[in-house]
């Protein structure tokens, strides 16, 4: 599908929850070359929000009607993870470019089905939302790695740690999230492979604990988890995921090479102001993932639209999402078995 240079990419969004609303605002207000023309949700209040916020008149409660709307060029899917694969395939079959939030699916077979369907539609863009690749700091670190700034990278240590939510939103989300490693660490997994040159994982080991949220126990999930991944080329990665941080959202990554190391996001700092007084030395931290990666989300959707318009190549492959799912599943198996697992 070729979009004329003078015409905006006509985009519809499915899913208007916490992140879906953010994406809708980006598309409607800040994404060059795109126009938000429709929204889809089974929740009437979410559709009314879209009508009131953006003046949208084309609103769908039914996904099939939404995806076959002839006025659409592309769709953005911010729906429950269990729906990602089927909805992505449906969008491609309907002739629509598709952006789908991570993870692509909760199992490798569904990821591979999406890859196969995308291969049958080479003129359509299919892109998964690994937003950290679009963060300026991570992008610079990756460029530095490629330029040889730290020699040969061989180890990544990365964490995704959310501020504790005493209301337990993620406990209610856990039955469909795939677990803490699939939901949180899938970003770190993708980053590690990206920084290390896309190696294939061979084995993993994981462990975890429930520090605060006992509601996770019947689900086989934890609120703090650690994982080690071994890659075939000898590289290694260590991941830490937490739902219980007291001070705020804290995402950070260390890439260690034969001639140096790179640190991204150290201490979760909101800015570069450090306060020193009688209470000690401290700085403010970001509240949540969207405050930390707001610019990255903006750049991510801009890259998707530019790819759909033929202005640039698609910046990441579906195969990367499949590998991230494959590794996250193996880590989850290890968490539950207590043993080292093959990938």
PyMOL commands that set and color helices and strands:
alter all, ss='L'
color gray80, all
select helices_A, chain A and resi 18-29+44-54+63-67+81-93+108-119+131-134+136-146+169-177+180-196+214-219+266-268+289-308+318-337
alter helices_A, ss='H'
color red, helices_A
select strands_A, chain A and resi 9-14+34-40+58-60+74-77+97-101+126-129+153-163+201-209+224-231+236-245+250-257+260-264+275-277+280-282+341-342
alter strands_A, ss='S'
color yellow, strands_A
deselect
rebuild
show_as cartoon
